[in-house]
Amino acid sequence: MLEETQLPDSQQYTAISFAPVQGFIEKSRKLRDLYGASLILSYLSAKVVRRAGSMVVSPVLTNDGSDMDLVQGMPNRILIEGRFSYNDAKSAIAEGWNEIVLGCRSWIEDHPQLSNDFTFSEEGWGRAWTKWKINAWEVFWGEGTEIPEAMLALETNKLRRDWTVPNWNGESSSLSGADAIAYPNMNSKDNIGHKYNPGREREEIRQFYKKLAEALESTKQKDDPIFLDPTERLSVPELIKRLVTHYQIAKRIDQIAGRTSEKPSLYAKSFREMLRIKNEGGYWTGWFMGDGDEVGKHLKGLKTSEEVRNFSYNLRTWGREFHRGFKLGRVVYAGGDDFFGVMFGTNEEEAERRRTEVLDFLIELQNKWESGKLCVNLSMGFVWAGHSVPQRDVLQHCREAEKCAKTLGRNRVTIRILFNNGQFVQWTTPWQYVKWLKDYRDRSSPERKTGKDANWSHVYSDLAELKARHAISPKTSQQTDNPNENIVALSLLGLYFGDDKKEILSKHRKYITGSESTKSVTEWIDGMIQVGWQLCSNF
């Protein structure tokens, strides 16, 4: 238990957060699970915000003050002006999580297609759910007479983590492999020691997930009847992330919480339009994951409530407007400083048009971010993925691309072209240099073509020829600090994109490439041409 100093409310600030937030998101291997995880985190934050009421400085509620405003895109770092105890924060988060866990668990236990065939005993089934209800979250709390002091106390307390992960027996989840498979006898004594029969356990699991998939489908989810693959094997937290977005279960959670609304708080409309396009249409899709740079550091530097409110308001307003205004596919979530979405077309013509719109989307996105006066930079990973790439792989590549953008200096984007065989090419660049791709000029005569009419095979063929002759190393991993390679690569850049680009890259090498080495210049130019060939060619 944290010690709480008694300061007068009028001169006190309280900062609250909880964990494991990043791990909860990153363990999500499917689009719906990722969305469910995001909604759960927002739901728990909203519980604290509701209880603290008018004392909340950040996150700021938007003008409509609706439940959707409270539940979707709610940051998990909360600043309160006044006294709000550690126990109050812990109680609010526990209340929200209990509503979610009880809603999911009771729906399974009460559904006739499941209750008629399985026994949900406290020993075999209930104990595991209780462990996850108690041990899923750790709450962090800090206070001070000034905002930076409260934020620093919060960060200090984060270092004293005391989180218990429930132990488990038997086979592990098919998604993450990190926890036990949830099924009625998961904690039964018959599955421990010499009594354990793996064949019997596998058959029980198979029967349960077959019936669970049928039950989820039979409840007539409004627009997404295929909710669970019978071959999936989920842990308790994975099952919760999946179930909370189901209409009937989300409605039950609202009823437990005493809320009535036409649309349940945690309900997610179908992702079928995206998944069908990927799986059946054979179309490429664009997946993007962005995050504000060093938001926590910026918050710690804000000294007044008004400064924090303005920052929070601008972030949340930007996220809401981006979510509502995106017309190229679907934004899965947009909490302000972090967002995730998918670009796709519903037919062949539209899907091909999406490819040519990627560049404009990235340029416009950065312009919108800057115009939002958000005071922090943006790093993003963008993955243009082939239709045969498994969804879990695409999500992992998105995370890796975003991480790459941050590792190489932040305030940049990593564009990754992910082929159906799992291979990829990528280019990481500060945002302002994405538009260089629009300055490409081919070698056509008598007049060199630019824009949509340009022939990208000219530069692509020249790059391939230079690699074949070892003027540039065939693979970036083989490149060393070879000044001659650097000269050749820069000459290629100048020839096709303009000598001004050549001079800028030479002069600002470290900032643009994230490294002082000469090979970083060659890698950067190589990535630029590879990505440009895939996204800008008129083939």
C-alpha positions as CSV (number, residue, x, y, z in Angstrom):
1,M,0.0,0.0,0.0
2,L,1.4,3.4,-0.9
3,E,1.8,6.0,1.8
4,E,-0.4,9.1,1.3
5,T,0.7,12.4,2.7
6,Q,-2.2,14.6,3.9
7,L,-1.9,17.9,2.0
8,P,-4.7,20.5,1.8
9,D,-6.9,19.8,-1.2
10,S,-6.4,23.4,-2.4
11,Q,-2.7,22.9,-3.0
12,Q,-2.6,19.3,-4.1
13,Y,-2.5,17.5,-7.5
14,T,-3.0,13.7,-7.9
15,A,-1.6,11.7,-10.9
16,I,-2.9,8.2,-11.6
17,S,-2.1,5.5,-14.1
18,F,-2.3,1.7,-14.3
19,A,-0.5,-1.2,-16.0
20,P,0.2,-3.4,-17.9
21,V,-1.1,-1.2,-20.7
22,Q,1.4,-1.7,-23.4
23,G,1.6,-5.4,-22.8
24,F,-2.2,-5.7,-22.8
25,I,-2.3,-4.1,-26.3
26,E,0.8,-5.8,-27.8
27,K,-0.5,-9.3,-26.8
28,S,-3.5,-8.7,-29.1
29,R,-2.9,-10.7,-32.3
30,K,-6.2,-10.0,-34.1
31,L,-7.8,-6.8,-35.2
32,R,-10.9,-7.2,-33.0
33,D,-8.8,-8.2,-30.0
34,L,-6.7,-5.1,-30.5
35,Y,-9.8,-2.9,-30.6
36,G,-11.3,-4.7,-27.6
37,A,-8.1,-4.1,-25.6
38,S,-8.1,-0.4,-26.5
39,L,-11.8,-0.1,-25.4
40,I,-11.1,-1.9,-22.1
41,L,-8.2,0.5,-21.2
42,S,-10.4,3.5,-22.0
43,Y,-13.3,2.0,-20.0
44,L,-11.1,1.6,-16.9
45,S,-9.7,5.2,-17.3
46,A,-13.2,6.5,-17.7
47,K,-14.2,4.9,-14.3
48,V,-11.6,7.1,-12.6
49,V,-12.6,10.1,-14.6
50,R,-16.3,9.6,-13.7
51,R,-15.6,9.2,-10.0
52,A,-13.2,12.2,-9.8
53,G,-15.7,14.4,-11.7
54,S,-15.0,18.1,-11.9
55,M,-11.6,17.7,-10.3
56,V,-10.2,16.1,-13.5
57,V,-7.6,18.3,-15.3
58,S,-6.6,15.7,-17.9
59,P,-8.0,14.0,-19.9
60,V,-10.4,16.8,-20.9
61,L,-13.8,15.7,-22.1
62,T,-15.0,17.0,-25.4
63,N,-18.0,19.3,-25.7
64,D,-20.7,16.6,-26.0
65,G,-19.7,14.8,-22.8
66,S,-21.3,11.6,-24.0
67,D,-20.6,8.1,-22.9
68,M,-18.7,7.6,-26.2
69,D,-16.5,10.5,-25.2
70,L,-15.8,8.8,-21.9
71,V,-15.2,5.3,-23.2
72,Q,-13.4,5.7,-26.5
73,G,-9.8,7.0,-26.8
74,M,-9.5,7.8,-23.0
75,P,-5.8,8.1,-22.0
76,N,-4.7,6.0,-19.1
77,R,-2.7,8.8,-17.4
78,I,-5.0,11.0,-15.3
79,L,-4.3,14.2,-13.6
80,I,-6.6,15.5,-10.8
81,E,-6.6,18.9,-9.1
82,G,-7.3,18.1,-5.5
83,R,-7.1,15.0,-3.3
84,F,-8.0,11.6,-4.8
85,S,-6.7,8.8,-2.8
86,Y,-4.8,5.7,-4.0
87,N,-7.7,3.6,-2.7
88,D,-10.3,5.6,-4.6
89,A,-8.3,5.1,-7.8
90,K,-7.8,1.4,-7.2
91,S,-11.5,1.0,-6.3
92,A,-12.7,2.7,-9.5
93,I,-10.5,0.6,-11.8
94,A,-11.4,-2.6,-9.9
95,E,-15.1,-1.7,-10.3
96,G,-14.8,-1.3,-14.0
97,W,-12.8,-4.4,-14.5
98,N,-15.2,-6.4,-12.4
99,E,-18.1,-5.2,-14.6
100,I,-16.3,-6.4,-17.7
101,V,-15.2,-9.8,-16.2
102,L,-18.6,-10.5,-14.8
103,G,-20.3,-9.6,-18.0
104,C,-18.2,-12.0,-20.1
105,R,-18.1,-14.8,-17.5
106,S,-21.9,-14.7,-16.8
107,W,-22.8,-14.6,-20.5
108,I,-20.9,-17.8,-21.0
109,E,-22.3,-19.5,-18.0
110,D,-25.9,-18.5,-18.7
111,H,-26.0,-19.3,-22.4
112,P,-28.1,-22.5,-22.9
113,Q,-25.9,-23.9,-25.6
114,L,-23.0,-23.9,-23.1
115,S,-24.7,-24.4,-19.7
116,N,-26.5,-27.5,-21.0
117,D,-23.3,-29.2,-22.0
118,F,-20.7,-28.0,-19.5
119,T,-20.4,-27.6,-15.8
120,F,-18.9,-24.3,-14.7
121,S,-17.7,-25.1,-11.2
122,E,-15.9,-22.7,-9.0
123,E,-12.9,-25.0,-8.7
124,G,-12.4,-25.8,-12.4
125,W,-13.6,-22.6,-13.9
126,G,-14.5,-19.8,-11.5
127,R,-11.1,-19.7,-9.7
128,A,-9.2,-18.8,-12.8
129,W,-11.6,-15.9,-13.6
130,T,-11.3,-14.7,-10.0
131,K,-7.5,-14.7,-10.2
132,W,-7.6,-12.6,-13.3
133,K,-10.3,-10.3,-11.8
134,I,-8.0,-9.6,-8.8
135,N,-4.5,-9.7,-10.4
136,A,-5.0,-8.2,-13.9
137,W,-4.1,-4.6,-13.1
138,E,-1.6,-2.6,-11.0
139,V,-2.5,1.0,-10.1
140,F,0.1,3.7,-9.7
141,W,-0.5,7.0,-7.9
142,G,1.4,10.1,-7.0
143,E,0.7,13.5,-5.5
144,G,2.4,16.9,-5.1
145,T,1.7,20.5,-4.5
146,E,2.6,21.2,-8.2
147,I,1.8,19.3,-11.4
148,P,5.5,18.3,-12.1
149,E,5.9,17.1,-8.6
150,A,2.8,14.9,-8.9
151,M,3.9,13.5,-12.2
152,L,7.4,12.8,-10.9
153,A,5.9,11.0,-7.9
154,L,3.8,8.9,-10.3
155,E,6.8,7.9,-12.3
156,T,8.8,7.1,-9.2
157,N,6.0,4.8,-7.9
158,K,5.9,3.0,-11.3
159,L,9.4,1.7,-10.4
160,R,8.0,-0.1,-7.4
161,R,6.0,-2.6,-9.3
162,D,4.3,-5.4,-7.4
163,W,2.2,-7.2,-9.9
164,T,1.3,-10.9,-9.6
165,V,0.7,-13.0,-12.8
166,P,-1.7,-15.9,-12.2
167,N,0.0,-19.3,-12.5
168,W,-1.5,-21.9,-14.8
169,N,-1.3,-25.5,-15.8
170,G,-2.0,-27.4,-19.1
171,E,-1.7,-26.2,-22.7
172,S,-1.2,-22.5,-23.6
173,S,-3.2,-20.1,-25.7
174,S,-3.0,-20.4,-29.4
175,L,-2.7,-16.6,-29.8
176,S,0.1,-15.5,-27.5
177,G,1.2,-18.8,-25.8
178,A,1.5,-16.7,-22.6
179,D,-1.5,-18.0,-20.5
180,A,-3.6,-21.1,-20.0
181,I,-6.5,-21.9,-22.4
182,A,-9.8,-20.9,-20.9
183,Y,-12.3,-23.8,-20.7
184,P,-14.6,-25.2,-18.0
185,N,-12.1,-27.6,-16.4
186,M,-9.0,-25.4,-16.8
187,N,-8.2,-25.5,-13.0
188,S,-9.5,-28.9,-12.2
189,K,-7.4,-31.1,-9.9
190,D,-7.7,-33.8,-12.5
191,N,-5.4,-31.8,-14.7
192,I,-2.5,-31.8,-12.2
193,G,0.2,-34.4,-11.6
194,H,-0.4,-38.0,-12.4
195,K,-4.1,-37.5,-13.1
196,Y,-3.4,-35.2,-16.1
197,N,-4.5,-36.7,-19.4
198,P,-3.5,-34.4,-22.3
199,G,-5.8,-36.2,-24.8
200,R,-8.8,-35.8,-22.6
201,E,-8.0,-32.1,-22.0
202,R,-7.6,-31.4,-25.7
203,E,-11.0,-33.1,-26.5
204,E,-12.7,-31.0,-23.7
205,I,-11.2,-27.8,-25.1
206,R,-12.2,-28.7,-28.7
207,Q,-15.8,-29.3,-27.6
208,F,-16.0,-26.1,-25.6
209,Y,-14.7,-23.9,-28.4
210,K,-16.9,-25.5,-30.9
211,K,-19.9,-24.8,-28.7
212,L,-18.7,-21.3,-27.8
213,A,-18.3,-20.4,-31.5
214,E,-21.8,-21.7,-32.2
215,A,-23.3,-19.7,-29.2
216,L,-21.6,-16.5,-30.3
217,E,-23.0,-17.0,-33.8
218,S,-26.5,-17.9,-32.7
219,T,-27.0,-14.7,-30.7
220,K,-27.1,-12.9,-34.1
221,Q,-24.4,-10.3,-33.7
222,K,-25.9,-7.6,-35.8
223,D,-23.3,-7.3,-38.5
224,D,-20.6,-9.9,-37.8
225,P,-21.9,-13.5,-37.2
226,I,-18.5,-15.1,-37.5
227,F,-17.0,-14.0,-34.1
228,L,-14.8,-16.9,-33.1
229,D,-13.0,-19.5,-35.0
230,P,-13.7,-22.9,-33.4
231,T,-10.0,-23.8,-33.8
232,E,-8.8,-20.8,-31.7
233,R,-7.7,-21.4,-28.1
234,L,-7.9,-18.3,-25.9
235,S,-6.8,-17.5,-22.4
236,V,-9.1,-15.7,-20.0
237,P,-7.8,-12.1,-20.8
238,E,-7.8,-12.9,-24.5
239,L,-11.3,-14.2,-24.3
240,I,-12.4,-11.1,-22.5
241,K,-10.8,-8.8,-25.2
242,R,-12.7,-10.7,-27.8
243,L,-16.1,-10.9,-26.0
244,V,-16.4,-7.3,-24.9
245,T,-17.0,-6.1,-28.5
246,H,-19.9,-8.5,-29.0
247,Y,-23.2,-6.7,-29.0
248,Q,-25.0,-9.0,-26.5
249,I,-22.1,-9.1,-24.1
250,A,-21.3,-5.4,-24.3
251,K,-25.0,-4.8,-23.6
252,R,-24.8,-7.1,-20.5
253,I,-21.8,-5.2,-19.2
254,D,-23.7,-1.9,-19.5
255,Q,-26.6,-3.5,-17.6
256,I,-24.3,-4.6,-14.8
257,A,-22.8,-1.1,-14.6
258,G,-26.3,0.4,-14.5
259,R,-26.1,2.1,-17.9
260,T,-28.8,2.2,-20.6
261,S,-28.0,3.3,-24.1
262,E,-29.0,2.4,-27.6
263,K,-25.4,1.4,-28.4
264,P,-23.5,-0.5,-25.7
265,S,-20.3,1.3,-24.6
266,L,-17.9,-1.5,-25.6
267,Y,-19.6,-2.7,-28.7
268,A,-17.6,-2.7,-32.0
269,K,-19.1,-2.8,-35.4
270,S,-18.0,-5.5,-37.8
271,F,-14.5,-5.7,-39.1
272,R,-15.8,-8.0,-41.8
273,E,-15.4,-5.4,-44.6
274,M,-11.7,-5.3,-44.1
275,L,-11.1,-9.0,-43.5
276,R,-13.2,-10.0,-46.4
277,I,-11.3,-7.7,-48.7
278,K,-8.0,-9.1,-47.5
279,N,-9.0,-12.8,-47.6
280,E,-11.2,-12.9,-50.6
281,G,-10.5,-9.9,-52.8
282,G,-6.8,-10.3,-53.1
283,Y,-6.3,-6.6,-52.6
284,W,-3.4,-5.0,-50.7
285,T,-4.2,-2.9,-47.6
286,G,-2.5,-0.2,-45.7
287,W,-2.1,-0.5,-41.9
288,F,-0.9,2.4,-39.8
289,M,0.0,2.8,-36.1
290,G,1.1,6.2,-34.7
291,D,2.1,7.5,-31.4
292,G,3.0,11.0,-30.0
293,D,6.7,11.3,-29.1
294,E,7.5,11.6,-25.4
295,V,4.1,12.7,-24.3
296,G,4.8,11.8,-20.7
297,K,7.9,14.0,-20.7
298,H,6.0,16.9,-22.1
299,L,3.2,16.5,-19.5
300,K,5.8,16.6,-16.7
301,G,7.0,20.0,-18.0
302,L,3.6,21.6,-17.9
303,K,3.2,23.7,-14.7
304,T,-0.4,24.9,-14.6
305,S,-3.8,23.2,-14.8
306,E,-4.7,25.4,-17.8
307,E,-1.6,24.3,-19.7
308,V,-2.5,20.6,-19.1
309,R,-6.1,21.1,-20.0
310,N,-5.2,22.8,-23.3
311,F,-2.8,20.1,-24.2
312,S,-5.3,17.3,-23.4
313,Y,-8.1,19.1,-25.2
314,N,-6.0,19.5,-28.3
315,L,-4.9,15.9,-28.3
316,R,-8.4,14.5,-27.8
317,T,-10.0,16.9,-30.3
318,W,-7.4,15.9,-32.9
319,G,-8.1,12.2,-32.3
320,R,-11.9,12.6,-32.6
321,E,-11.7,14.7,-35.8
322,F,-9.2,12.3,-37.4
323,H,-11.5,9.3,-36.5
324,R,-14.5,11.1,-38.0
325,G,-12.8,12.5,-41.1
326,F,-10.9,9.4,-42.3
327,K,-12.5,8.3,-45.6
328,L,-9.9,5.9,-47.0
329,G,-10.8,2.9,-44.8
330,R,-11.4,2.7,-41.1
331,V,-9.8,4.1,-37.9
332,V,-9.8,1.4,-35.3
333,Y,-9.0,3.7,-32.4
334,A,-7.7,7.3,-32.0
335,G,-7.1,8.3,-28.5
336,G,-5.3,11.5,-29.4
337,D,-1.6,10.8,-29.1
338,D,-2.0,7.2,-30.3
339,F,-4.0,5.8,-33.1
340,F,-4.4,2.8,-35.4
341,G,-6.3,2.3,-38.7
342,V,-6.5,0.5,-42.0
343,M,-6.7,1.8,-45.6
344,F,-8.6,-0.4,-48.0
345,G,-10.8,-0.4,-51.0
346,T,-14.0,-2.4,-51.5
347,N,-13.3,-3.3,-55.2
348,E,-10.3,-3.7,-57.5
349,E,-10.4,-0.2,-58.8
350,E,-10.8,1.4,-55.4
351,A,-8.1,-0.9,-53.9
352,E,-5.6,0.2,-56.6
353,R,-6.5,3.8,-56.0
354,R,-5.7,3.4,-52.3
355,R,-2.1,2.5,-53.3
356,T,-1.7,5.7,-55.2
357,E,-3.3,7.6,-52.3
358,V,-0.8,6.5,-49.6
359,L,1.7,9.3,-50.3
360,D,-1.0,12.0,-50.1
361,F,-2.4,10.4,-47.0
362,L,1.0,10.5,-45.2
363,I,1.7,14.1,-46.2
364,E,-1.7,15.3,-45.2
365,L,-1.6,13.4,-41.9
366,Q,1.6,15.2,-40.8
367,N,0.1,18.5,-41.9
368,K,-3.0,17.8,-39.8
369,W,-0.9,16.8,-36.8
370,E,1.1,20.1,-37.0
371,S,-2.0,22.2,-37.5
372,G,-3.4,20.7,-34.3
373,K,-0.8,22.5,-32.2
374,L,-0.2,19.4,-30.2
375,C,3.3,20.4,-28.9
376,V,4.7,16.9,-29.5
377,N,6.0,15.2,-32.6
378,L,4.5,12.1,-34.2
379,S,6.2,8.8,-35.0
380,M,4.3,6.2,-37.1
381,G,4.6,2.9,-38.8
382,F,2.8,2.3,-42.1
383,V,2.6,-1.2,-43.6
384,W,1.4,-1.8,-47.1
385,A,0.5,-5.5,-46.9
386,G,-0.2,-8.2,-49.4
387,H,-3.6,-10.0,-49.1
388,S,-2.1,-13.3,-48.0
389,V,-0.2,-12.0,-45.0
390,P,-1.8,-13.3,-41.8
391,Q,-3.5,-10.6,-39.7
392,R,-1.3,-11.3,-36.6
393,D,1.8,-10.8,-38.8
394,V,0.6,-7.5,-40.2
395,L,-0.1,-6.2,-36.7
396,Q,3.4,-7.2,-35.5
397,H,5.0,-5.5,-38.5
398,C,3.0,-2.4,-37.7
399,R,4.4,-2.4,-34.2
400,E,7.9,-3.0,-35.5
401,A,7.6,-0.2,-38.1
402,E,6.5,2.3,-35.4
403,K,9.3,1.2,-33.1
404,C,11.8,1.7,-35.9
405,A,10.5,5.2,-36.5
406,K,11.1,6.0,-32.8
407,T,14.5,4.3,-32.6
408,L,15.9,6.2,-35.5
409,G,15.2,9.6,-33.9
410,R,11.4,10.0,-33.6
411,N,9.3,12.6,-35.6
412,R,9.4,10.3,-38.6
413,V,7.5,7.5,-40.4
414,T,8.6,4.0,-41.4
415,I,6.9,2.9,-44.6
416,R,7.1,-0.9,-44.9
417,I,6.1,-2.9,-48.0
418,L,5.1,-6.4,-46.7
419,F,4.9,-9.0,-49.4
420,N,2.8,-12.2,-49.3
421,N,5.9,-14.3,-48.7
422,G,6.8,-12.4,-45.5
423,Q,9.7,-10.5,-47.0
424,F,9.6,-6.7,-46.8
425,V,11.4,-3.5,-47.9
426,Q,11.1,-0.3,-45.9
427,W,12.1,3.3,-45.7
428,T,12.3,5.4,-42.5
429,T,12.4,9.2,-43.0
430,P,11.5,12.4,-41.2
431,W,8.0,13.5,-42.2
432,Q,9.1,16.4,-44.3
433,Y,11.0,14.2,-46.8
434,V,8.1,11.9,-47.7
435,K,7.1,14.5,-50.3
436,W,10.5,13.9,-52.1
437,L,8.9,10.9,-53.7
438,K,6.6,13.3,-55.6
439,D,9.7,15.0,-57.2
440,Y,10.8,11.9,-59.0
441,R,11.7,12.5,-62.7
442,D,12.3,9.6,-65.1
443,R,14.7,9.5,-68.1
444,S,12.0,9.9,-70.8
445,S,12.9,12.0,-73.8
446,P,12.5,14.6,-75.1
447,E,10.9,15.7,-71.8
448,R,11.4,13.9,-68.4
449,K,8.1,12.9,-66.9
450,T,7.1,13.5,-63.3
451,G,4.2,12.7,-61.0
452,K,1.7,10.0,-62.0
453,D,3.1,9.8,-65.6
454,A,6.7,9.1,-64.5
455,N,8.2,5.7,-65.2
456,W,9.6,4.4,-61.9
457,S,11.2,1.4,-63.6
458,H,14.0,3.7,-64.8
459,V,15.4,4.3,-61.3
460,Y,14.5,0.9,-60.1
461,S,16.4,-0.8,-63.0
462,D,19.4,1.5,-62.4
463,L,19.5,0.6,-58.7
464,A,19.3,-3.1,-59.6
465,E,22.1,-2.7,-62.2
466,L,24.3,-0.9,-59.7
467,K,23.7,-3.7,-57.2
468,A,24.5,-6.4,-59.8
469,R,27.8,-4.6,-60.5
470,H,28.5,-4.2,-56.8
471,A,28.7,-0.5,-57.1
472,I,26.1,-0.7,-54.3
473,S,26.0,-3.7,-52.1
474,P,23.1,-6.1,-53.1
475,K,21.8,-6.3,-49.5
476,T,21.7,-3.5,-47.0
477,S,23.0,-5.8,-44.4
478,Q,26.2,-6.3,-46.4
479,Q,26.8,-2.6,-46.7
480,T,29.9,-1.1,-44.9
481,D,31.1,2.5,-44.7
482,N,32.3,2.6,-48.3
483,P,32.6,6.3,-49.5
484,N,32.4,5.1,-53.1
485,E,29.0,3.5,-52.5
486,N,27.9,6.7,-50.8
487,I,28.9,8.8,-53.8
488,V,27.1,6.5,-56.3
489,A,23.9,6.4,-54.2
490,L,23.9,10.2,-53.9
491,S,24.5,10.6,-57.6
492,L,21.5,8.3,-58.3
493,L,19.4,10.4,-55.9
494,G,20.5,13.6,-57.7
495,L,19.8,12.3,-61.1
496,Y,16.2,11.2,-60.5
497,F,15.1,13.5,-57.6
498,G,17.2,16.7,-58.1
499,D,20.6,17.9,-57.1
500,D,19.0,19.9,-54.3
501,K,17.9,16.6,-52.6
502,K,21.5,15.3,-52.9
503,E,22.9,18.4,-51.2
504,I,20.3,18.3,-48.4
505,L,20.9,14.6,-47.6
506,S,24.7,15.1,-47.7
507,K,24.5,18.1,-45.3
508,H,21.9,16.7,-42.9
509,R,22.8,13.0,-43.0
510,K,22.5,12.3,-39.3
511,Y,19.1,14.0,-38.9
512,I,17.6,12.4,-42.0
513,T,19.0,8.9,-41.7
514,G,19.3,8.7,-37.9
515,S,23.0,7.8,-38.2
516,E,26.4,9.4,-38.9
517,S,27.6,6.5,-41.0
518,T,28.0,6.8,-44.7
519,K,26.2,3.5,-45.3
520,S,23.1,4.9,-43.7
521,V,22.8,7.3,-46.7
522,T,23.0,4.4,-49.1
523,E,20.4,2.4,-47.1
524,W,18.1,5.5,-46.9
525,I,18.2,6.0,-50.7
526,D,17.8,2.3,-51.4
527,G,14.7,2.2,-49.1
528,M,13.3,5.4,-50.8
529,I,13.5,3.9,-54.3
530,Q,12.2,0.5,-53.2
531,V,9.2,2.1,-51.5
532,G,8.6,4.6,-54.3
533,W,8.6,1.8,-56.9
534,Q,5.9,-0.1,-55.0
535,L,3.6,2.9,-54.1
536,C,4.2,5.4,-56.9
537,S,4.7,3.2,-60.0
538,N,1.9,3.4,-62.7
539,F,2.2,-0.3,-63.4
